[in-house]
């Protein structure tokens, strides 16, 4: 099995990302001024209590962001969670309660719900994909098709939904794609096959990262069985099978198995909830799904005043 990519947990790096996003969200809502409606209508001494509630079935994610956002906004609101990230929830499920100055609750309401709704939407869609491939042995992976600035948070939401994280960014793994090869062919006036590219990358990694070359995950994209047969002897960590038909995917798995080479095969392209089960049944190890993050619909969550 492939030495796995870093898998997101709620840690300091996610907290730092979340704080930066909260600052931007506060600027969007208040522009360094005030909540005009709330200040005009609500007495400064008024206290309030509200529940954060799911309005539909889903997988909750982003609850860690609530106390962090309250802290970043410097408001004296107390958060008491009743669920945790990764929990499956039903309509009317109370995720937690907020207690404190009514003005602060009203001002923070949409910001908090946006974080929880967005991340819960990613976790919920991921869980649907994971359920579709249950029992096949295939794992659902995310991609870099994420909302700018939200990548680590969205990848964390994928983990809460039961999926796996692909590489975090360009810095932590090699993935040789067709555009890399196309540029080399254009710039150097010579073609470079995927197999040759793997060999060249291994050589360059030994020069660039002498202490970490062997630990660096190397993947390569192929779009034909001929390319796969040439690539397998170079032993990349994984091969991305780009937009292959079900028949081609089955043949690719058979070809890999016949060689006895321990290389993971990843299906990519044309993946949706209607196709993912059949793709998983071809025997591939991984299925990468950009839709987990670029097409997830926010879970409907709301604040109910008590």
C-alpha positions as CSV (number, residue, x, y, z in Angstrom):
1,X,0.0,0.0,0.0
2,X,1.2,3.5,-0.8
3,X,2.9,5.6,1.8
4,X,-0.2,7.7,2.5
5,X,-0.5,11.4,2.0
6,X,-0.9,13.6,5.1
7,X,-4.4,13.1,6.4
8,X,-6.1,16.2,7.9
9,X,-7.0,16.5,11.6
10,X,-8.0,19.6,13.5
11,X,-4.6,21.0,14.4
12,X,-2.8,24.3,14.6
13,X,-2.5,24.7,10.8
14,X,-6.3,24.4,10.4
15,X,-6.8,26.8,13.3
16,X,-4.5,29.3,11.7
17,X,-6.4,29.0,8.4
18,X,-9.7,29.3,10.1
19,X,-8.7,32.5,12.0
20,X,-7.6,34.1,8.8
21,X,-10.9,33.3,7.1
22,X,-12.8,34.6,10.1
23,X,-11.0,37.9,9.9
24,X,-11.9,38.2,6.2
25,X,-15.5,37.2,6.9
26,X,-15.8,39.9,9.7
27,X,-14.4,42.5,7.2
28,X,-17.0,41.4,4.6
29,X,-19.9,41.7,7.1
30,X,-18.9,44.7,9.2
31,X,-16.2,46.6,7.1
32,X,-14.7,47.8,10.4
33,X,-18.0,49.4,11.4
34,X,-21.0,47.9,13.1
35,X,-24.1,45.7,12.6
36,X,-26.5,48.6,12.0
37,X,-29.7,46.6,12.3
38,X,-28.8,44.9,15.5
39,X,-27.4,48.0,17.2
40,X,-30.5,50.0,16.2
41,X,-33.0,47.4,17.5
42,X,-31.3,45.4,20.3
43,X,-30.5,46.8,23.8
44,X,-26.8,46.5,24.6
45,X,-27.8,44.8,28.0
46,X,-29.9,42.1,26.4
47,X,-28.8,38.5,26.8
48,X,-29.8,35.7,24.5
49,X,-29.6,31.9,24.0
50,X,-29.8,30.1,20.6
51,X,-29.3,26.6,19.3
52,X,-27.4,25.7,16.2
53,X,-29.7,23.2,14.4
54,X,-29.4,21.0,11.3
55,X,-32.4,21.4,9.0
56,X,-31.6,18.2,7.0
57,X,-29.9,14.9,7.1
58,X,-26.1,15.1,6.8
59,X,-22.7,14.8,8.4
60,X,-21.7,17.7,10.6
61,X,-18.4,19.4,10.3
62,X,-16.9,22.7,11.3
63,X,-18.0,22.8,15.0
64,X,-14.4,23.3,16.0
65,X,-14.5,26.6,14.1
66,X,-17.3,28.0,16.3
67,X,-15.3,28.7,19.5
68,X,-12.3,29.7,17.5
69,X,-14.4,32.2,15.5
70,X,-15.9,33.6,18.7
71,X,-12.5,34.0,20.2
72,X,-11.2,35.7,17.0
73,X,-14.2,38.1,17.1
74,X,-13.5,38.9,20.8
75,X,-17.1,38.4,21.8
76,X,-18.3,37.0,25.1
77,X,-20.5,34.2,23.8
78,X,-20.3,30.7,25.3
79,X,-20.5,27.7,23.0
80,X,-21.7,24.3,24.3
81,X,-21.5,21.6,21.7
82,X,-23.9,18.7,21.7
83,X,-22.5,16.9,18.6
84,X,-19.0,16.5,17.2
85,X,-17.4,16.7,13.7
86,X,-18.1,13.6,11.8
87,X,-21.5,12.8,13.4
88,X,-24.4,11.9,11.2
89,X,-27.3,14.1,12.0
90,X,-31.0,14.2,11.3
91,X,-33.4,17.2,10.7
92,X,-33.9,19.2,13.9
93,X,-30.7,17.8,15.5
94,X,-29.3,20.4,17.9
95,X,-25.5,20.7,17.2
96,X,-24.9,23.0,20.2
97,X,-26.0,26.1,22.0
98,X,-24.7,29.7,22.1
99,X,-25.3,31.9,25.1
100,X,-24.3,35.5,25.6
101,X,-25.0,39.1,24.7
102,X,-27.8,39.2,22.2
103,X,-26.1,41.7,20.0
104,X,-23.0,39.5,19.6
105,X,-25.1,36.5,18.9
106,X,-27.0,38.2,16.1
107,X,-23.9,39.7,14.6
108,X,-22.0,36.4,14.6
109,X,-24.9,34.3,13.4
110,X,-24.4,34.2,9.7
111,X,-20.6,33.9,9.9
112,X,-20.8,30.9,12.2
113,X,-23.5,29.2,10.1
114,X,-21.5,29.8,6.9
115,X,-18.6,27.8,8.3
116,X,-20.6,25.0,9.6
117,X,-22.9,24.8,6.6
118,X,-20.0,24.8,4.0
119,X,-17.9,22.2,5.8
120,X,-20.8,20.0,6.7
121,X,-21.8,20.1,3.0
122,X,-18.4,18.7,2.0
123,X,-18.5,16.0,4.7
124,X,-22.1,15.0,3.7
125,X,-21.3,14.7,0.0
126,X,-18.1,12.7,0.8
127,X,-20.1,10.3,3.0
128,X,-22.5,9.6,0.1
129,X,-19.5,8.7,-2.1
130,X,-18.0,6.5,0.6
131,X,-21.2,4.7,1.0
132,X,-21.5,4.0,-2.7
133,X,-18.1,2.2,-2.7
134,X,-18.6,0.3,0.5
135,X,-17.3,-3.3,0.3
136,X,-15.3,-2.8,-2.9
137,X,-11.9,-2.0,-1.3
138,X,-11.7,1.3,-3.2
139,X,-11.0,4.5,-1.3
140,X,-12.5,7.9,-2.1
141,X,-9.9,10.7,-2.4
142,X,-10.2,14.4,-2.7
143,X,-8.3,16.7,-5.1
144,X,-6.8,20.2,-5.2
145,X,-10.1,21.5,-6.7
146,X,-10.8,23.4,-3.5
147,X,-12.0,26.9,-2.6
148,X,-9.0,29.2,-2.5
149,X,-8.0,29.7,1.2
150,X,-10.2,26.9,2.4
151,X,-8.2,23.9,1.2
152,X,-7.1,22.4,4.5
153,X,-10.5,23.0,6.1
154,X,-12.3,21.4,3.1
155,X,-9.9,18.4,3.2
156,X,-10.6,18.1,6.9
157,X,-14.3,18.0,6.0
158,X,-13.6,15.2,3.5
159,X,-11.9,13.2,6.3
160,X,-15.0,13.8,8.6
161,X,-17.1,12.3,5.8
162,X,-15.0,9.2,5.7
163,X,-12.9,10.1,2.6
164,X,-9.1,10.2,2.2
165,X,-6.9,13.2,1.5
166,X,-4.8,13.3,-1.6
167,X,-1.7,15.6,-1.6
168,X,-2.2,18.8,0.2
169,X,-0.4,20.9,-2.4
170,X,2.3,21.0,-4.9
171,X,4.9,20.9,-2.2
172,X,4.3,17.5,-0.7
173,X,4.3,15.0,-3.6
174,X,5.0,14.6,-7.2
175,X,2.2,14.1,-9.7
176,X,3.4,14.0,-13.4
177,X,0.5,15.1,-15.6
178,X,0.0,15.4,-19.3
179,X,0.6,19.1,-19.4
180,X,4.0,18.6,-17.8
181,X,5.0,16.3,-20.6
182,X,3.4,18.5,-23.2
183,X,5.5,21.5,-22.1
184,X,8.7,19.5,-22.1
185,X,8.0,18.2,-25.6
186,X,7.3,21.8,-26.8
187,X,10.2,23.5,-25.0
188,X,12.9,20.8,-25.6
189,X,11.6,19.7,-29.0
190,X,11.6,16.1,-27.8
191,X,8.9,13.8,-26.4
192,X,9.1,12.5,-22.9
193,X,7.0,9.4,-22.0
194,X,5.4,9.0,-18.6
195,X,7.9,6.2,-17.9
196,X,10.8,8.4,-18.8
197,X,9.4,11.2,-16.7
198,X,9.2,9.0,-13.6
199,X,12.9,8.1,-14.0
200,X,13.9,11.7,-14.5
201,X,11.9,12.8,-11.5
202,X,13.5,10.2,-9.3
203,X,16.9,11.4,-10.4
204,X,16.1,15.0,-9.8
205,X,14.6,14.3,-6.4
206,X,17.9,12.6,-5.4
207,X,19.7,15.8,-6.4
208,X,17.2,18.2,-4.9
209,X,16.2,16.3,-1.7
210,X,19.0,13.9,-0.9
211,X,17.6,13.1,2.5
212,X,14.0,12.9,1.5
213,X,14.0,11.6,-2.0
214,X,12.9,8.1,-1.1
215,X,10.1,9.3,1.1
216,X,8.6,11.6,-1.5
217,X,5.5,10.1,-3.1
218,X,5.7,10.0,-6.9
219,X,2.6,9.6,-9.1
220,X,2.1,9.7,-12.8
221,X,-0.9,10.2,-15.1
222,X,-1.5,7.8,-18.0
223,X,-4.3,7.7,-20.5
224,X,-3.7,4.3,-22.2
225,X,-2.8,0.8,-21.3
226,X,0.4,1.0,-23.3
227,X,1.6,3.9,-21.2
228,X,0.6,1.9,-18.1
229,X,2.6,-1.1,-19.2
230,X,5.7,1.1,-19.7
231,X,5.3,2.9,-16.5
232,X,4.8,0.0,-14.1
233,X,8.5,-1.2,-14.2
234,X,9.5,2.3,-13.0
235,X,7.5,1.6,-9.8
236,X,5.8,5.0,-9.1
237,X,3.9,5.0,-5.9
238,X,0.6,5.4,-7.8
239,X,-0.6,5.7,-11.4
240,X,-3.6,8.0,-12.2
241,X,-5.7,6.4,-14.9
242,X,-7.2,9.4,-16.6
243,X,-10.7,9.2,-18.1
244,X,-10.5,5.5,-18.8
245,X,-13.6,3.4,-19.6
246,X,-14.7,0.7,-17.2
247,X,-13.3,-1.9,-19.6
248,X,-9.9,-0.1,-19.6
249,X,-9.9,0.2,-15.8
250,X,-10.5,-3.6,-15.4
251,X,-7.8,-4.3,-18.0
252,X,-5.4,-1.9,-16.1
253,X,-6.0,-3.7,-12.8
254,X,-5.4,-7.1,-14.5
255,X,-2.2,-5.8,-16.1
256,X,-0.9,-4.4,-12.8
257,X,-1.8,-7.7,-11.0
258,X,-0.1,-9.8,-13.6
259,X,3.2,-8.0,-13.1
260,X,3.1,-8.4,-9.3
261,X,4.3,-4.8,-9.0
262,X,3.0,-3.0,-5.9
263,X,1.7,0.2,-7.5
264,X,-1.7,1.7,-6.6
265,X,-4.1,2.5,-9.4
266,X,-6.3,5.6,-9.1
267,X,-9.3,6.3,-11.3
268,X,-10.0,9.9,-12.2
269,X,-12.5,11.6,-14.6
270,X,-16.1,11.0,-15.2
271,X,-16.8,10.2,-11.5
272,X,-20.1,11.0,-10.0
273,X,-22.6,9.3,-7.6
274,X,-24.1,7.4,-10.5
275,X,-20.8,6.0,-11.8
276,X,-18.6,5.7,-8.8
277,X,-19.9,2.2,-7.7
278,X,-19.1,0.6,-11.1
279,X,-15.7,2.3,-11.2
280,X,-14.9,0.9,-7.7
281,X,-15.9,-2.6,-8.8
282,X,-13.2,-2.6,-11.5
283,X,-10.7,-3.2,-8.7
284,X,-8.9,0.2,-8.6
285,X,-7.4,1.1,-5.3
286,X,-8.4,4.8,-5.3
287,X,-10.9,7.1,-6.9
288,X,-10.3,10.8,-6.9
289,X,-13.4,13.0,-6.9
290,X,-13.1,16.8,-7.5
291,X,-16.8,17.2,-6.8
292,X,-16.3,16.5,-3.1
293,X,-15.1,20.1,-2.7
294,X,-16.0,22.0,-5.9
295,X,-19.6,20.9,-6.1
296,X,-20.7,20.3,-2.5
297,X,-23.9,22.0,-1.5
298,X,-23.9,23.6,2.0
299,X,-25.8,21.7,4.6
300,X,-28.9,23.7,5.8
301,X,-28.1,24.8,9.4
302,X,-29.8,27.5,11.3
303,X,-29.9,29.3,14.7
304,X,-33.1,28.8,16.7
305,X,-33.6,31.3,19.4
306,X,-34.6,30.0,22.8
